[in-house]
Amino acid sequence: MVRFSRTKGGRPQPLQNTYRGAGMGEYTMERNKPTEYDAVLRAQQAIAGKWSFLVLYYLSKRPYRFNELQRVLPSMTQATLSKLLKTLEARGLISRKKYPQIPPKVEYSVGPVGELFLPLLKDLTKAGQKAIKLFPVLEETEE
């Protein structure tokens, strides 16, 4: 059962723990009893973003400094990278280590939550390698 609350505009809005799936209806996470849908949704929310998997991929190889990441992701703007790193750090996907020296030095590496996603990243890489063989050229799509 889905419960709704009313807003100023008078339109019903789902309560906090109600999610709308992509064409799959609405789901409500029961207290202390998350479903598989809830688990997939949480994983998707944690890694949401066009660049998140690429950043995790590079950081899984070794720690990177900001400018190094910017060099390996040339089509990503400095502002976008900065915002993404802050978001991923807040979610625990990456760790930021600041060295007390002049000039300042900061390194980024995979964080404790990010470690949970590394097996998924390896599987995604394997699937991508197979997809390259099946679809050598893909058209760009807008998000």
C-alpha positions as CSV (number, residue, x, y, z in Angstrom):
1,M,0.0,0.0,0.0
2,V,1.3,3.4,-0.9
3,R,0.6,6.4,1.3
4,F,0.7,9.9,0.2
5,S,1.1,13.3,1.8
6,R,-0.3,16.6,0.4
7,T,1.9,19.6,-0.6
8,K,1.0,23.3,-1.1
9,G,0.1,22.6,-4.7
10,G,-2.4,20.1,-3.7
11,R,-0.8,17.3,-5.7
12,P,-0.2,14.0,-3.8
13,Q,3.5,13.3,-3.1
14,P,4.8,9.9,-2.1
15,L,6.2,9.6,1.5
16,Q,9.9,9.4,2.1
17,N,10.4,5.6,1.8
18,T,8.3,5.1,-1.3
19,Y,10.1,4.7,-4.6
20,R,8.9,4.8,-8.1
21,G,10.5,2.2,-10.3
22,A,11.1,2.8,-14.0
23,G,7.7,1.7,-15.3
24,M,7.4,-0.9,-12.6
25,G,5.0,0.8,-10.2
26,E,5.8,1.9,-6.7
27,Y,7.6,0.1,-4.0
28,T,7.8,0.9,-0.3
29,M,10.6,-0.4,1.8
30,E,9.3,-2.0,5.0
31,R,11.0,-1.1,8.2
32,N,14.0,-3.3,8.8
33,K,13.2,-5.5,5.8
34,P,14.8,-4.2,2.6
35,T,13.8,-6.0,-0.6
36,E,16.2,-6.8,-3.5
37,Y,14.7,-3.8,-5.3
38,D,15.7,-1.6,-2.3
39,A,19.3,-3.0,-2.4
40,V,19.6,-2.4,-6.2
41,L,18.2,1.1,-5.8
42,R,20.6,2.0,-2.9
43,A,23.6,0.7,-5.0
44,Q,22.4,2.8,-8.0
45,Q,22.0,5.9,-5.8
46,A,25.4,5.4,-4.3
47,I,27.2,5.3,-7.7
48,A,24.8,7.5,-9.6
49,G,26.5,9.7,-12.1
50,K,28.0,9.6,-15.6
51,W,31.6,9.5,-14.4
52,S,31.5,7.6,-11.1
53,F,32.5,4.2,-12.4
54,L,35.3,5.7,-14.4
55,V,36.7,7.5,-11.4
56,L,36.4,4.3,-9.3
57,Y,38.1,2.3,-12.1
58,Y,41.1,4.6,-12.1
59,L,41.3,4.8,-8.3
60,S,41.2,1.0,-8.1
61,K,44.5,0.9,-9.9
62,R,46.4,3.3,-7.6
63,P,45.9,6.6,-5.7
64,Y,45.6,9.7,-7.9
65,R,46.0,13.4,-7.4
66,F,43.3,15.8,-8.7
67,N,45.3,16.9,-11.8
68,E,46.2,13.3,-12.6
69,L,42.5,12.3,-12.6
70,Q,41.8,15.3,-14.8
71,R,44.4,14.2,-17.3
72,V,43.0,10.6,-17.6
73,L,39.4,12.1,-17.9
74,P,40.1,14.9,-20.4
75,S,36.4,15.5,-21.4
76,M,35.4,16.1,-17.8
77,T,35.5,19.7,-16.6
78,Q,37.4,20.7,-13.5
79,A,34.2,21.8,-11.7
80,T,32.5,18.5,-12.5
81,L,35.4,16.5,-11.3
82,S,35.7,18.5,-8.1
83,K,32.0,18.1,-7.3
84,L,32.0,14.4,-8.1
85,L,35.0,13.8,-5.8
86,K,33.3,15.6,-3.0
87,T,30.1,13.5,-3.5
88,L,32.0,10.2,-3.7
89,E,34.0,11.1,-0.6
90,A,30.8,12.0,1.3
91,R,29.3,8.6,0.4
92,G,32.5,6.7,1.4
93,L,33.2,5.5,-2.1
94,I,36.6,7.2,-2.2
95,S,39.0,8.5,0.5
96,R,40.8,11.8,0.4
97,K,44.2,12.0,2.1
98,K,45.7,15.4,2.6
99,Y,49.5,15.7,3.3
100,P,50.7,18.4,5.6
101,Q,53.2,20.0,3.3
102,I,53.7,23.1,1.1
103,P,52.5,23.1,-1.6
104,P,49.5,21.1,-0.4
105,K,49.2,17.6,-1.7
106,V,46.0,15.6,-1.8
107,E,45.5,12.0,-3.0
108,Y,42.3,10.1,-3.7
109,S,41.9,6.4,-3.4
110,V,39.1,3.8,-3.1
111,G,37.2,4.2,0.2
112,P,35.6,1.5,2.4
113,V,32.3,1.6,0.5
114,G,34.0,1.7,-2.8
115,E,35.8,-1.6,-2.0
116,L,32.3,-3.2,-1.9
117,F,31.8,-2.2,-5.6
118,L,35.2,-3.3,-7.0
119,P,33.9,-6.9,-7.8
120,L,31.0,-5.3,-9.6
121,L,33.4,-3.0,-11.5
122,K,35.5,-6.0,-12.6
123,D,32.3,-7.7,-13.9
124,L,31.2,-4.5,-15.6
125,T,34.6,-4.3,-17.3
126,K,34.3,-7.9,-18.6
127,A,30.8,-7.2,-19.9
128,G,32.0,-4.0,-21.6
129,Q,34.8,-5.9,-23.3
130,K,32.3,-8.4,-24.7
131,A,30.0,-5.5,-25.7
132,I,32.8,-3.9,-27.6
133,K,33.0,-7.0,-29.8
134,L,29.3,-7.1,-30.3
135,F,28.8,-3.4,-30.8
136,P,32.0,-1.9,-32.2
137,V,30.4,1.5,-32.6
138,L,27.6,2.9,-30.4
139,E,25.8,6.2,-31.0
140,E,26.0,8.8,-28.3
141,T,22.7,9.2,-26.3
142,E,21.7,12.1,-24.2
143,E,20.9,11.6,-20.6
